[in-house]
């Protein structure tokens, strides 16, 4: 994209505000009734959404492996986050307990998770994919190091995805001191900066929904409302469009 998300939201907010001002929705009598009508006029906009296919995700993994080989990286490590979801469709909230995906340049991928999370991990990952667990009295970094060894990675470079926390990085560095830990960005960014037609279609749909929700929320601005009122109106606008979303606002405060 040539415009980041924050810039896009600012742009759409300005465009929606200009449209509302042009229609004099901020001050005209009976404005609240018209605004409520505008919210009621929103319809779900989720028809036609096509999720990223399993084949496309496999293609992403294949490209990541090619980029690893080109950059002399033997494997990459990822925690829960947007890159993990990009490659695997696994949506995992990080906690104090390590949950890690390891993708070697050559060889099968593997997961490391707490023992009590094994069933949930297997539910979200492909059947047959290796899942190694660690108990509360064990060091998960040692389990990760064991996966590297089982893939023949005893020396060389391992890429750490940018969202991997320092405690994970530091633990792996101590458990596998012969490995050089480097940034995985040449691999992950090398995949993610190029958008497929399916990704572009999803991004366009998200933008269309955002514009519709902004226009409706701004149309409901009224004298005396709080920023919490505005946030509630925005959530309702997104919900009317068939999704979960919100808009932040700062007004009505003294500096």
DAFENCOR-V895980 format. One record per helix or strand of 3 or more residues. SS is the DSSP state (hx for helix, st for strand). FROM is the first residue (numbers start at 1). TO is the last residue. Records with the same first field share a line. If there is no record, write none. Layout:
SS: FROM-TO ; FROM-TO
This chain:
hx: 5-22 ; 31-40 ; 54-70 ; 82-88 ; 115-124 ; 140-150 ; 166-175 ; 185-192 ; 197-219 ; 227-240
st: 75-78 ; 100-104 ; 110-114 ; 130-134 ; 156-160 ; 179-183
